[in-house]
Amino acid sequence: MENKTVPSYFYFTLFKGYENIRILYFLLTIIAYFFIIVFNVTILLVVLKDKSLHEPMYLLVSCLLFNSLYGSSALFPRLSADLLSTTHTISRPACFTQIFVICTYAISDFTVLSVMAYDRYVAICEPLQYHNIMTQRKTFLLVLCAFSYSVFCVAVGLYLSVRLPLCGNQIHRLYCTNWSVVRLSCVSTLINNIWGFFLTVTTVFLPAGFILFTYMRILLVCRKSTAEFRGKALQTCLPHIVNFVTYSIAIFSDIALSRYEPGQILNAIVLIMSLEFIVIPPLLNPLIYGLNLPDIRRKILSIMISLKVALSC
């Protein structure tokens, strides 16, 4: 008979072999997390404190940056502690909490990017109706729906995973993932697989398709417009396009990684592909928006000049 159990903890196996350089990885982790906090909080404060930036586009940027802080908080503090530890175990409740936060972060990034694409579509394709369509109330409802849908999807997925009896407790990652837990199941995971497929289609492929559709429409409008209009449209859309491409590559890498069994891929590749979607976007997003959006860039430069003057006095 199979030994069907509910383990009280899980063991991360990917830390094996890195004992001699764990201090280096710890320092890199702390530095990365420090810059994520500083970069994202800086842009958030600039947008929230300046009333001239209380427009749908900048509020959506703030939501994206807040989501980056939310998602990275589930990884970096725990990863830092594990790098200094010799046991590399995590309790069952902590593991499922980490899964919930990281998954809601991942899905919310795509749903918020979809709302941002819709915002740019209305601004460029229906400029005269923009303020009538993208009101603060509608922006709030769209953001609420974007985050609520991710919470609902992840909650259902976690419910299906928590009920599974498991025949092991070893996770071949640096953090907990839903699929890593599901593959430890002693029984059929057909329902989990069906829900996972539905989740991938509705939270990754459909939003990606919608974003591509909106930007194709924007390109068609820009082709028929003046050079000045095209320049302004590109200036506001470029950060979103770069962000979308970067995040898509990162998330598809993680999806591809989950299709392989432990040991089929080099640990170094697993490490890079599993961390990509939760490290690179939170680091790059504030730089992309801070450097490319003129209004935000001017406000940051103004603050830096004011600080320089204050320090020199």
N, C-alpha and C positions, 0 to 999 in steps of 0.2 A: 504493500500500500504506500502511496506517496505521502511524504511528510508535509502536510499542509499546515503552515504556521502563519502567525501575524507577528513578524519581527518588531521588537521595540526600538531598534535602531538600524541604520544602514551604514555601509562601509564604502568610502570612496577609494577605488583601486588606482585611479590615475595619478595619485601622488607618488606611487612607487617609482623609484629610480631617480627622483629629483631631490633626495635628502641633502646632497652635498651643496646644492645651489639654492636651497629653499630661502635663505636669507636674501639673496639677490632678487628672487621672485617676490618676496615679501615687500621689499623696498619699491620695486616696480609697481606692485599692486597699490601701495599706499600713495605713491606719486600720482598714478593714474586717477585714483579716486579723489585725491585732493584737487587736481585740475578739473575733473568732472564737476565737482561741487562749486568751485570758484567760477568757472566759465558759465555754467547754467544759472547759478544764482545771480550773477552779475547781470545777465540779459533779462532775467525775470524781474529784478528790481528796477531796471531801467524802464521796462514796459509798464510795470504796475504803478510806478511813481509819476510817470509823465502822462498826463491826460490826453495829450495830442496823439499818443500811441494807442489809445483805447479804441482801436478800430478792429474789425473782425480778423484781418490778416495777422495782426500783431498779437491779438488775444489767442489765436490758434497756435501761433509760434510759442507762446507762453505755455499752453497746454502740452505741446510736444516736449518742451524742455522740462516741465514738471514731471512728465511721464518718464523722462530719462533719469531724473533724480530718484524717482520711485523705483524703477527697475534696478538701477545700479545698487540701491540700498539693500537689495536682497542677495547680492553677490559679494561685493567687496568686503564688508565687515566680516562676514563668515569666512570668505576665502583667506583673508589676512590671518584670522585665528587658526585656520587649518594649516596654513603654511608654517606656523610656529609650533604646531602640535605634532605629536608622533602617533596619534591614534586614528585621526581622520574619520571619525564617526559622527553621525548626526541622528538625533532622535526622530522617531516616526512623525510626531506632530510638527517638529521644526522642518522636516523634509517636505511635508505636504504644504506647509505655509510658504516655503521657498518656491515650490512649484506654482502655487497660486499667484504669488507676486510676479515672478518672472514671466509666466504665461499671460497674465493680464497686461503686463507691460508690452510684451511682444505683439499681442493682438491690437492693443490700443494704439500702438504706433501706426499700424496700417490703417485703422479706422479714422484716426485723426488726420493722417495724410490724405485720406479720401475726402474728408471735409475741407481740407485746405485746397485740394484740387478743384472741388466744386466752387469754393470761394473765388479762386483765380479765374475759373471759367465764367462765372457771372460777371466779375469785374471787367474782363476783357471782351467777352462776347455780348454782354448786355450792360454796358457801362451806364446808360441812362436810368436803368432800373435797379442798379446795384444797391443803393441805400434803402430802397423799398423792399428788396428781397432779403438782403443780408442785414437784417435788424439785429440788435443785441439779443432780443428774445429768441429769434430763430437761431442765432449763433450758439446761444446757451443750450437750446434744445438739441441741436445737432451734436454738440460736444457731449451732452448728457447721454444721448443715444449711443455715441461712439464708445464711451467708457462702460455704460450699462451692458451693452451687448457683449463686450469682452468678459465682464464679470460673470454674466449668465453662462456663457460658453465654457469658461474655465470651471465654474462651479459644478456644472453637469459632468464634465470630464473627470473632475476630482472625485465626485460621488461614485462614478463607475469604477474608478481605480481603488478607492479606499475599501470597497467591499470585496476585493479580490484576495483570496488566500495566496500567500507567496511561499515559494520553495527556495528562497535565497535572500540575501541582504547586501549583495555586492553591486555597486553602481559604478560603471566605467566612465565616470565624468568627474569634474571638479565640483559639481553641484547637482542637486536633484532635478530630474526632468520626469515628466509624466510617462514618457515612453520607456525610460530606463526602469521604472517601477513596474509598469505593465508587463514587460517582457520577463519579469521574475515570477509571473503567475503560474500556479499549478493547474489551472483550469483554462478552458477556452476563453479567449479574449475577443471573440467575434463582435460583440456589442461595442466594446472599446474601439476596435478597428473601424467599425462603421461610423461611430461618432467622430473619431479622429479624421476620417476621410471627409465627412461633412464639414468639420471644423476647418480643415485645410482649404476646402473649396470656398467656403463663405467668408473666411477671415483673411485669406491670402490671395487666392486667384481672382475672386470677384472684385475685391478692392483694387488689386493691381490692374485688372482689366478696365475698371471704371476710371482709374487715374490715367491710364494710357489713352482711353477714349476722350477724356476731357482735354488732354494736351494735344491730341490730334485735331480736335475742333479749334483749339486756340491757334495752332499752327496754320490752319486753313484761313482763319480770320486775319492773322498777321500777314499772310501772303497778299491779301487784298488791301492792306493798309499802307500808310506812309512809313518811311524809314524811321521817323521819330517815334511813331506809335509802336513799331516793332522793337525799337531800342528800349522803351519803357516797359513793354510787356516782358521782354527777355530779362530785364533787370529784376522784376518781381517774381518771375517764374523760375529763373535759374537755380536759386537756392532750393526750391521744392523739388526740382528735377534731380539735382545732385543728391539730395537727401533720399529721394525715392529710389534711385539707382543703387546707392550705397547700402541702404537698408535691405533692399530686395536681394542683393547678392549675399549679404550676411545671413538673412533668414533662410534663403534657399540652401545655403551651405549647411545650416543646422538641420533642415529637413532632410537633406541628402545623407547627413551623418547618421540620423536615426534609423536609416534603412539597413545599416551594416551591423553585423554582430561584433561584440568585443573581440579584439585580436586580429580582425581583418584589415585594420588600418593602423599605421604607425601612431604611437601615442602622441608624438609631436603634432601630427596633422589633426588628430582628435582634439587636442588642446586648443589649437588655433581656431578650428572650425566651430567648436562649441562656445568659445568666448567672443567670437567676432561680432555677433549681433547685439551683445550686451555691453561691449566695450567701445567699439568704433563709433556707432551713432551717438551715444552720450558725449563722447569727446569732440566729434566733428560738428554736430548740430549747432552748438552755440557759435562756433567759429564760422560756419557757413552763413548763418543768419546775421551774425554780428558784423561780418566783413562785407557782405553782399547787399544787405538792405540799407540804403543810404540814411534813412531816418534813425535807425538804431545805431549805425556807425557814427553819425554825428553826435548823438547823445553820449555815447561812450567816450569819444574824443573830448567832448566838452567836460565830462567828469574827470578824465585823466589830466586835462589842463588845469582844472580847478584844484585838484589834489596836488599837482606839481607846484602851483602858486602858493598853496597853503603851507606846503612843506618847506618852501624856500624862504617863507617869512620868518 
